[in-house]
Amino acid sequence: MRVTESSYVFANSQHLRELERLQKIEEVFDPASRRRILATGLTAGWRCLEVGAGAGSIMRWIADIVGENGSVVAVDINTEFLTDLQPSNVEVIKEDIRYLQLEKHSFDLIHARFVLIHISDFRVALSQMLSLLKPGGWIVLEEPDFSAARAIVGNPEALKSVHRVNQAIVQMFANKGLDYALGVKLPAICQRLKLQNLSVEHDTPLSNGGFGMATVMKMSAIQLAEKYIATGQATDDDIEQYCQFADDPTTWAIYHGTVGVVAAS
Ligand SMILES: C[S@@+](CC[C@H](N)C(=O)[O-])C[C@H]1O[C@@H](n2cnc3c(N)ncnc32)[C@H](O)[C@@H]1O
């Protein structure tokens, strides 16, 4: 892999902790991703690209559907969670999507979830993906919208802390030249790129503590605590309160929105 500058905020995470976080993301978000991917007509024989494959659940699920006459290429800057023996129709490539060298116009489907938000020149990554898509091939993009984040029910002090941590998350992305609300911009970006058959969903689940998204965001907060504090928007105590809030089943919040875009080239 060529050595490139990475803006990925989880780049220096501890292995097991990051694996657990990625697996929790899969548990929470795979059902909606599978539904969106199936809407493209995914079937046996397709050649697919999974961008930023993480811990690999979507890659393996697609491999199962496309079967032995199809194939999946999984690309990630970090393939340490993809080292297990993979199905024979899967190829794992350690590379930055912006520099991936593969045959142009060779994929029926390209999927990326929570990847573009981590790339400051995401337009380069997107145009690279589109150049790899066959004419009429499908792209499924799923990116967060942190502008939707808000704490709704909890004790007043905790609500203030959660608000400050949300501000810190926004600031951390902004400081790295990343767009914390990239998700909501994607539909218009895809339109300008003349993608066809665009369908758009904006999920903003209202979540209580102790489950799903609350747990994912608590795991992220533990890993990124120093980065949140460095923004000057939240303190150590705010992060502790945020984690307690995210563990408490009587609290309610929107942790972030997710925009899913399905389109054809
Ligand atoms: C938040 S994780 C999401 C993982 C997986 N897509 C999921 O949703 O379960 C982001 C993933 O994108 C990868 N990534 C970040 N920047 C990348 C880049 N420029 N090229 C390829 N992969 C990248 C990270 O290593 C990580 O595995």
The ligand as a Tripos MOL2 file, in Angstrom:
@<TRIPOS>MOLECULE
LIG
   27    29     1     0     0
SMALL
NO_CHARGES

@<TRIPOS>ATOM
      1 C1        -16.0720    3.5230   10.7930 C.3       1 LIG1
      2 S1        -15.2500    2.1950   10.0010 S.3       1 LIG1
      3 C2        -16.6050    1.4040    9.1440 C.3       1 LIG1
      4 C3        -16.3070   -0.0080    8.7690 C.3       1 LIG1
      5 C4        -17.3910   -0.6920    7.9360 C.3       1 LIG1
      6 N1        -17.5920    0.0040    6.6740 N.3       1 LIG1
      7 C5        -18.6960   -0.7530    8.6860 C.2       1 LIG1
      8 O1        -19.5240    0.1580    8.5310 O.co2     1 LIG1
      9 O2        -18.9020   -1.7250    9.4480 O.co2     1 LIG1
     10 C6        -14.3780    2.9680    8.6460 C.3       1 LIG1
     11 C7        -13.5320    1.9950    7.8690 C.3       1 LIG1
     12 O3        -13.0030    2.6810    6.7180 O.3       1 LIG1
     13 C8        -11.6050    2.4210    6.6140 C.3       1 LIG1
     14 N2        -11.0010    3.5710    5.8910 N.ar      1 LIG1
     15 C9        -10.8110    4.8330    6.3560 C.ar      1 LIG1
     16 N3        -10.2540    5.6020    5.3920 N.ar      1 LIG1
     17 C10       -10.1050    4.8110    4.2970 C.ar      1 LIG1
     18 C11        -9.5830    5.0180    2.9930 C.ar      1 LIG1
     19 N4         -9.0880    6.2130    2.6210 N.pl3     1 LIG1
     20 N5         -9.5640    3.9860    2.1090 N.ar      1 LIG1
     21 C12       -10.0500    2.7590    2.4890 C.ar      1 LIG1
     22 N6        -10.5440    2.5000    3.7220 N.ar      1 LIG1
     23 C13       -10.5860    3.5080    4.6200 C.ar      1 LIG1
     24 C14       -11.1560    2.2630    8.0690 C.3       1 LIG1
     25 O4         -9.9210    1.5730    8.1810 O.3       1 LIG1
     26 C15       -12.3350    1.4800    8.6550 C.3       1 LIG1
     27 O5        -12.2030    0.0880    8.4780 O.3       1 LIG1
@<TRIPOS>BOND
     1     1     2 1
     2     2     3 1
     3     2    10 1
     4     3     4 1
     5     4     5 1
     6     5     6 1
     7     5     7 1
     8     7     8 2
     9     7     9 1
    10    10    11 1
    11    11    12 1
    12    11    26 1
    13    12    13 1
    14    13    14 1
    15    13    24 1
    16    14    15 ar
    17    14    23 ar
    18    15    16 ar
    19    16    17 ar
    20    17    18 ar
    21    17    23 ar
    22    18    19 1
    23    18    20 ar
    24    20    21 ar
    25    21    22 ar
    26    22    23 ar
    27    24    25 1
    28    24    26 1
    29    26    27 1
@<TRIPOS>SUBSTRUCTURE
     1 LIG1         1 GROUP 0 **** ****
